[in-house]
Amino acid sequence: GADSWEFTFKAERFQFQALKLPAAMGMEDDERDDEGKTLERIYLLEQAVNTMERLFAIFLQIHLSRKWETEEITRMTEWLQR
């Protein structure tokens, strides 16, 4: 879709590889100036980074809770065995 993101994520280093951003919003490439394209790309990159940071914060909250060993490991094991 128009708001589709594709990337490979290396968890060991918490880094993106081959990040493909969504299509530019609103205008065709030939209608937009270089500064506008650059600013939009920066905005989209910031969105990707912010999303991963929020997901990591959620992961840490779960991982550091008491539920990690009592519930989450069991759920992950069951998921991996499917």
Buried (B, 14 or more C-beta within 10 A) or exposed (E): EEEEEEEEEEEEEEEBEEBEBBEBEEEEEEEBEEEEEEEBEEEBEEBBEEEBEEEEEEEEEEEEEEEEEEEBEEEEEEEEEE
